[in-house]
Amino acid sequence: MENNDQLQAIIAKAQVWLGEAYDAETRAEVKRMLDAEDKTELIEAFYKDLEFGTGGLRGIMGAGSNRMNIYTVGAATQGLANYLKEAFADLPEISVVVGHDVRNNSRKFAEIVADIFSANGIKVYLFDSFRPTPELSFAIRHLGCQSGVNITASHNPKEYNGYKAYWADGAQIIAPHDVNIIDNVNKIKGVEDIKFQGDKSKIEIIGEKMDADFLAAIKGLQLSPEAVERHADMKIVYTPIHGTGVELIPRSLMNYGFRNIIHVPEQDVPSGDFPTVASPNPEVPSAMAMAIAKAKETGADLVMASDPDADRIGCVLRDDNGEYVLINGNQIVMILLNYIMTRNAELGRLDGKEYIVKTIVTTETIKSIAEKNNIPMYDCYTGFKWIAAVIRDNEGTARYLGGGEESYGFLAEDFARDKDAVSAISLMAEAAAWARDKGMNFLQMLQDIYIKYGFSREAGISVVRQGKAGAEEIQAMMKQFRENPPKSIGGSPVTVIKDYDSLNLTDVATGNVTKMDMPTTSNVLQYFTEDGTKISVRPSGTEPKIKFYIEVKGHMASAADYADAINAADAKIETVKKDLGIA
């Protein structure tokens, strides 16, 4: 419990929100928290300001300085508008795109964002309704805008909403603009600094024409139209999990040539309450349960899903026993990159100037695939803004083939600069058709990758710690791992430690420390062991948790070894979890 001085400071901060500058609904909510005997809710709502970080805002919706509401969204937008006017002072007109997902309050927040930009003399292209996040990225580039904002909390629980800020290249913002925007946001000291009164003449509604252009660009990624034509009736179950993919993803699959797209009607209903799932996250098996049930009912070959803002992809394969198995984000990235690289080679489109990208916490098997195909691979930090930065650095000199991260995100194109479930799902279906042409089902295609490039098995563990006390506990855990690194993990000695906060790479055997070449620092620790195990530890930048990424290696000489390789790897992962104290 907070001491009395801290509590009194929080109460004083909350009382400001009772002023006439705030709307009646907000004042009533704050008064209720102030009057409550238990001050826990008040403390959580006001103990800090919701920080505008390098990715924008994300938090629980409600009244308070530490909540997503029209005032925290307003301050973020005013600060961003102020910086845009500095950064692009030489332009006759600055323009931005504003989009949103299906969450409660998302349209309201998007319209407020549009009003504030327009009140600052900035031209706004506002989507007429919810759209996938990658379409916003595409629209920024397509319209030649300087920035964009998407109101979304991705796959977070329904209580959350968020605010993603984008730059002129269609990517989420990195240095130096991130720091400069944060500085400008922090200069907004009160409601009176925010220009809420919009100029409707500067707001243009966009919609179907942008959809058509986006889908046409995605159609241009197609690599195997003949295979799709031969397997156009392949049964594909798709669910948007109540999200923004409900219209565009089935349209994209149809554009590619697929004719047997099976819906989950209950989940085709856009809703910020996500009524049929506990969590709208396609990496959670329960979120895929209704789609799997539909697949069993119809005998579908492939089950796919997108998260609420349609930037992440979930995928379920049917195994040799007819059972439906959820594959993880690492496997999705492996399958898609292997397909794109292999197919480009078959088509004679490789000239030595291609490259792929993965994040540092994503499976090292992708590195093996790239090396054996003589295609350069870049490792970058978690988050597609870093993949986008690699694309920007190589623009005009090398061709981007694709990139992804273990958290179920993939980007196949460079005309958008954020992960894209619309193109990923289209290409995943095409890869299944291509595999059929080669006499393989999807599971056999995955097994073939492991046989050729080495078996790996991954597990992600999230330790959730809510509120102020939880944030402090997560900091303490990172401090403990940093100051007392494990000497062995899973029975294998630790040979290399990478600390991205200091950019130090330590050779444990020799004690030699070298500097890593990365664009900035990041609060991530990695441990590599003698037997190929890789452990990554990082606090989430968007959720109240610390994440552990475990990768273990195994042996698989043939498809007959698959089950044994999985069982051995899973046993090893359990040992690793115990060693890390997270079992």
ZAMARGU-4260 file (C-alpha; in steps of 0.2 Angstrom, whole numbers, plus 5000, padded with zeros to 4 digits):
<rodrens>
0) 5000/5000/5000 | 5006/5018/4996 | 5012/5028/5011 | 5001/5043/5015 | 5012/5056/5006
5) 5011/5046/4990 | 4992/5044/4992 | 4989/5062/4995 | 4999/5067/4980 | 4989/5055/4969
10) 4973/5062/4977 | 4978/5080/4973 | 4982/5074/4955 | 4965/5066/4953 | 4956/5081/4959
15) 4963/5091/4945 | 4952/5080/4934 | 4936/5086/4943 | 4939/5103/4934 | 4927/5110/4921
20) 4940/5107/4907 | 4935/5088/4908 | 4919/5081/4902 | 4905/5076/4914 | 4907/5057/4912
25) 4926/5058/4916 | 4922/5069/4932 | 4910/5057/4938 | 4922/5042/4936 | 4936/5051/4945
30) 4924/5057/4959 | 4918/5039/4961 | 4936/5033/4963 | 4940/5047/4975 | 4925/5043/4986
35) 4929/5025/4987 | 4935/5018/5003 | 4948/5007/4994 | 4959/5018/4985 | 4968/5004/4974
40) 4958/5009/4958 | 4962/5027/4961 | 4981/5023/4963 | 4982/5012/4948 | 4973/5026/4937
45) 4984/5040/4943 | 5000/5034/4951 | 5009/5039/4934 | 5005/5046/4917 | 5002/5034/4903
50) 5019/5035/4894 | 5020/5039/4876 | 5034/5026/4872 | 5043/5022/4856 | 5028/5013/4849
55) 5015/5026/4856 | 5002/5022/4869 | 4994/5006/4876 | 4984/5004/4892 | 4967/5000/4900
60) 4953/5012/4895 | 4946/5023/4908 | 4947/5040/4917 | 4965/5044/4924 | 4982/5049/4919
65) 4987/5031/4917 | 4973/5026/4907 | 4968/5027/4888 | 4955/5041/4887 | 4951/5056/4876
70) 4964/5066/4886 | 4979/5055/4885 | 4975/5052/4867 | 4973/5070/4865 | 4989/5075/4873
75) 4998/5062/4862 | 4991/5069/4846 | 4994/5087/4850 | 5012/5082/4854 | 5014/5073/4838
80) 5006/5087/4828 | 5018/5100/4836 | 5033/5089/4831 | 5026/5086/4813 | 5025/5105/4811
85) 5043/5107/4816 | 5050/5092/4806 | 5040/5097/4790 | 5040/5116/4792 | 5045/5118/4773
90) 5030/5108/4766 | 5015/5118/4760 | 5004/5105/4768 | 5007/5091/4781 | 4996/5076/4779
95) 4992/5061/4790 | 4981/5045/4789 | 4971/5040/4804 | 4964/5022/4806 | 4957/5011/4820
100) 4952/4993/4824 | 4935/4986/4831 | 4938/4990/4850 | 4927/4999/4861 | 4930/5018/4859
105) 4942/5015/4844 | 4931/5025/4832 | 4928/5039/4845 | 4947/5040/4848 | 4951/5040/4830
110) 4939/5054/4826 | 4946/5064/4841 | 4964/5061/4833 | 4958/5068/4817 | 4950/5083/4824
115) 4966/5088/4834 | 4977/5086/4818 | 4965/5096/4808 | 4964/5109/4821 | 4983/5111/4820
120) 4981/5114/4801 | 4986/5096/4796 | 4977/5087/4782 | 4969/5071/4788 | 4964/5055/4778
125) 4952/5046/4790 | 4946/5029/4786 | 4927/5027/4785 | 4927/5012/4797 | 4939/4999/4805
130) 4953/4993/4794 | 4968/4981/4796 | 4984/4989/4803 | 4994/4985/4788 | 4982/4995/4777
135) 4986/5011/4787 | 5004/5008/4784 | 5001/5006/4765 | 4990/5021/4764 | 5003/5032/4772
140) 5015/5027/4758 | 5002/5027/4745 | 4996/5044/4748 | 5013/5052/4752 | 5008/5057/4769
145) 5021/5062/4783 | 5013/5052/4797 | 4999/5041/4803 | 4990/5035/4819 | 4981/5019/4821
150) 4970/5016/4836 | 4972/4998/4841 | 4978/4987/4856 | 4982/4973/4844 | 4978/4956/4853
155) 4977/4963/4870 | 4961/4959/4881 | 4946/4969/4878 | 4949/4982/4892 | 4964/4989/4883
160) 4966/5001/4869 | 4981/5009/4861 | 4989/5022/4849 | 5002/5018/4836 | 5011/5032/4828
165) 5019/5030/4811 | 5031/5040/4800 | 5032/5045/4782 | 5039/5028/4777 | 5024/5019/4784
170) 5034/5011/4798 | 5032/5014/4817 | 5043/5028/4823 | 5061/5025/4828 | 5076/5037/4832
175) 5077/5052/4831 | 5059/5055/4829 | 5053/5044/4843 | 5063/5054/4856 | 5058/5070/4848
180) 5039/5066/4848 | 5040/5060/4866 | 5048/5077/4871 | 5034/5086/4862 | 5021/5075/4871
185) 5029/5078/4888 | 5027/5097/4885 | 5008/5095/4885 | 5005/5100/4903 | 4986/5101/4903
190) 4970/5100/4893 | 4971/5118/4888 | 4986/5114/4878 | 4976/5102/4867 | 4966/5109/4851
195) 4951/5098/4852 | 4940/5108/4840 | 4942/5101/4823 | 4942/5109/4805 | 4931/5097/4795
200) 4937/5105/4779 | 4954/5096/4782 | 4947/5079/4785 | 4944/5068/4770 | 4936/5051/4772
205) 4944/5036/4763 | 4939/5018/4761 | 4935/5007/4746 | 4947/5014/4734 | 4961/5012/4746
210) 4955/4994/4750 | 4956/4990/4731 | 4973/4997/4729 | 4980/4988/4744 | 4972/4971/4738
215) 4979/4974/4721 | 4997/4976/4728 | 4995/4960/4739 | 4989/4951/4723 | 5006/4956/4715
220) 5015/4946/4728 | 5008/4929/4721 | 5021/4917/4716 | 5011/4901/4711 | 4995/4905/4702
225) 4995/4889/4693 | 4996/4879/4709 | 4981/4889/4716 | 4971/4886/4700 | 4974/4867/4702
230) 4969/4867/4720 | 4956/4882/4720 | 4944/4871/4730 | 4955/4868/4744 | 4945/4870/4760
235) 4951/4884/4770 | 4943/4889/4787 | 4946/4908/4791 | 4941/4918/4806 | 4945/4936/4810
240) 4941/4933/4829 | 4928/4948/4828 | 4942/4959/4821 | 4946/4970/4806 | 4951/4956/4794
245) 4933/4951/4791 | 4931/4959/4774 | 4949/4961/4767 | 4956/4944/4770 | 4942/4933/4762
250) 4943/4945/4747 | 4962/4943/4746 | 4960/4924/4746 | 4947/4925/4733 | 4959/4937/4723
255) 4972/4924/4724 | 4960/4911/4716 | 4954/4901/4731 | 4935/4897/4730 | 4931/4887/4746
260) 4933/4899/4760 | 4924/4893/4775 | 4918/4906/4788 | 4915/4905/4807 | 4899/4915/4807
265) 4899/4919/4826 | 4917/4926/4824 | 4913/4936/4808 | 4904/4949/4819 | 4915/4964/4823
270) 4915/4967/4841 | 4927/4975/4854 | 4920/4963/4867 | 4926/4948/4858 | 4912/4938/4865
275) 4917/4921/4859 | 4934/4921/4866 | 4943/4924/4882 | 4957/4932/4873 | 4957/4938/4855
280) 4975/4931/4852 | 4977/4918/4838 | 4993/4911/4847 | 4981/4905/4861 | 4973/4888/4857
285) 4957/4893/4864 | 4955/4907/4852 | 4956/4895/4838 | 4944/4882/4845 | 4928/4888/4835
290) 4938/4888/4819 | 4945/4871/4823 | 4928/4864/4826 | 4922/4871/4810 | 4937/4863/4801
295) 4932/4846/4809 | 4914/4848/4803 | 4919/4852/4786 | 4935/4842/4784 | 4945/4858/4780
300) 4963/4857/4775 | 4969/4873/4783 | 4963/4884/4797 | 4969/4902/4798 | 4965/4917/4809
305) 4970/4935/4811 | 4970/4945/4827 | 4959/4960/4830 | 4969/4972/4820 | 4974/4959/4807
310) 4992/4961/4808 | 4996/4944/4816 | 4992/4927/4809 | 4987/4911/4817 | 4988/4894/4808
315) 4982/4876/4811 | 4988/4861/4801 | 4980/4844/4800 | 4992/4830/4805 | 4994/4812/4798
320) 4980/4806/4811 | 4968/4819/4805 | 4970/4830/4821 | 4972/4849/4820 | 4988/4856/4827
325) 4991/4874/4831 | 5009/4879/4824 | 5019/4893/4833 | 5025/4909/4826 | 5042/4903/4823
330) 5035/4889/4812 | 5024/4901/4802 | 5039/4912/4798 | 5049/4897/4794 | 5036/4890/4782
335) 5033/4907/4773 | 5051/4912/4771 | 5056/4894/4765 | 5042/4895/4753 | 5046/4912/4746
340) 5065/4909/4745 | 5062/4892/4737 | 5049/4898/4725 | 5059/4913/4719 | 5073/4901/4716
345) 5062/4890/4705 | 5056/4905/4695 | 5074/4911/4692 | 5071/4927/4701 | 5086/4927/4713
350) 5101/4937/4707 | 5111/4938/4724 | 5104/4954/4729 | 5090/4947/4740 | 5088/4947/4759
355) 5077/4941/4773 | 5075/4948/4791 | 5071/4940/4807 | 5071/4947/4825 | 5084/4941/4838
360) 5071/4931/4848 | 5065/4921/4833 | 5071/4904/4829 | 5089/4902/4823 | 5083/4888/4811
365) 5079/4903/4799 | 5097/4908/4799 | 5101/4890/4793 | 5088/4891/4779 | 5095/4907/4773
370) 5113/4902/4774 | 5110/4886/4764 | 5101/4896/4751 | 5115/4909/4750 | 5103/4923/4755
375) 5109/4936/4767 | 5099/4937/4784 | 5097/4952/4795 | 5094/4950/4814 | 5085/4965/4822
380) 5076/4969/4838 | 5058/4964/4842 | 5045/4974/4833 | 5042/4977/4815 | 5048/4995/4816
385) 5065/4987/4816 | 5062/4976/4801 | 5055/4991/4792 | 5072/5000/4797 | 5082/4986/4788
390) 5070/4988/4773 | 5073/5007/4773 | 5092/5004/4774 | 5092/4992/4759 | 5080/5002/4748
395) 5086/5003/4730 | 5101/4991/4733 | 5094/4975/4738 | 5077/4966/4737 | 5067/4962/4752
400) 5059/4944/4751 | 5051/4944/4768 | 5053/4945/4787 | 5045/4940/4803 | 5045/4937/4821
405) 5040/4923/4833 | 5025/4933/4839 | 5015/4927/4824 | 5019/4942/4813 | 5025/4942/4795
410) 5028/4955/4782 | 5030/4949/4764 | 5030/4966/4755 | 5039/4982/4756 | 5024/4993/4750
415) 5018/4992/4769 | 5030/4993/4783 | 5021/4984/4797 | 5017/4965/4799 | 5002/4960/4788
420) 4990/4946/4791 | 4981/4950/4774 | 4996/4945/4764 | 5003/4932/4776 | 4987/4922/4775
425) 4985/4924/4756 | 5003/4917/4754 | 5001/4903/4767 | 4986/4897/4758 | 4996/4898/4742
430) 5011/4888/4750 | 4999/4874/4754 | 4993/4873/4736 | 5011/4873/4731 | 5015/4859/4743
435) 5001/4849/4736 | 5008/4850/4719 | 5024/4842/4726 | 5014/4828/4734 | 5015/4835/4752
440) 5002/4841/4764 | 5006/4856/4775 | 5013/4845/4789 | 5025/4836/4778 | 5031/4853/4771
445) 5035/4858/4789 | 5044/4841/4792 | 5054/4843/4776 | 5061/4860/4782 | 5067/4852/4799
450) 5075/4837/4789 | 5084/4849/4778 | 5089/4863/4790 | 5089/4855/4807 | 5075/4853/4820
455) 5071/4866/4833 | 5057/4868/4846 | 5052/4884/4854 | 5042/4889/4869 | 5037/4906/4875
460) 5033/4910/4893 | 5025/4926/4899 | 5026/4930/4918 | 5012/4943/4921 | 5014/4956/4935
465) 5000/4969/4935 | 5001/4987/4941 | 5015/4997/4950 | 5021/4983/4961 | 5022/4971/4946
470) 5032/4983/4936 | 5045/4984/4950 | 5045/4965/4951 | 5049/4964/4933 | 5063/4976/4935
475) 5070/4966/4949 | 5069/4950/4939 | 5079/4958/4925 | 5092/4965/4937 | 5094/4947/4945
480) 5097/4939/4928 | 5109/4952/4923 | 5120/4952/4939 | 5119/4933/4942 | 5118/4924/4925
485) 5115/4906/4924 | 5131/4895/4922 | 5122/4881/4913 | 5104/4879/4906 | 5096/4862/4903
490) 5112/4853/4908 | 5122/4862/4895 | 5135/4876/4899 | 5131/4894/4894 | 5144/4899/4881
495) 5139/4916/4876 | 5129/4930/4884 | 5122/4944/4875 | 5116/4960/4884 | 5108/4972/4872
500) 5106/4985/4886 | 5125/4987/4886 | 5128/4979/4869 | 5141/4968/4877 | 5143/4950/4870
505) 5153/4940/4883 | 5162/4924/4878 | 5160/4914/4895 | 5175/4903/4893 | 5187/4917/4889
510) 5178/4931/4898 | 5181/4941/4882 | 5169/4955/4879 | 5165/4963/4862 | 5153/4976/4857
515) 5137/4971/4846 | 5133/4981/4831 | 5115/4987/4834 | 5106/5003/4830 | 5102/5006/4849
520) 5101/4998/4866 | 5087/4987/4872 | 5083/4979/4888 | 5085/4961/4882 | 5096/4947/4888
525) 5101/4931/4879 | 5110/4915/4884 | 5117/4903/4872 | 5123/4886/4877 | 5135/4873/4871
530) 5121/4862/4864 | 5112/4875/4854 | 5099/4881/4866 | 5095/4899/4866 | 5086/4909/4879
535) 5080/4927/4877 | 5073/4937/4892 | 5064/4954/4889 | 5051/4964/4898 | 5036/4967/4886
540) 5035/4985/4879 | 5016/4985/4878 | 5010/4973/4891 | 5013/4971/4910 | 5024/4955/4908
545) 5041/4948/4906 | 5044/4936/4892 | 5055/4921/4891 | 5059/4914/4874 | 5066/4896/4874
550) 5073/4887/4859 | 5081/4870/4860 | 5089/4860/4846 | 5085/4841/4841 | 5088/4828/4828
555) 5077/4823/4814 | 5083/4812/4800 | 5066/4808/4793 | 5048/4811/4795 | 5047/4796/4806
560) 5057/4805/4819 | 5046/4819/4821 | 5036/4814/4836 | 5051/4808/4845 | 5060/4824/4841
565) 5045/4834/4848 | 5044/4824/4864 | 5063/4825/4868 | 5063/4844/4864 | 5048/4846/4876
570) 5056/4837/4890 | 5071/4848/4887 | 5061/4864/4888 | 5053/4858/4904 | 5071/4856/4912
575) 5076/4874/4905 | 5060/4881/4913 | 5065/4874/4930 | 5082/4880/4928 | 5076/4898/4925
580) 5063/4897/4939 | 5048/4899/4928 | 5041/4881/4928
</rodrens>
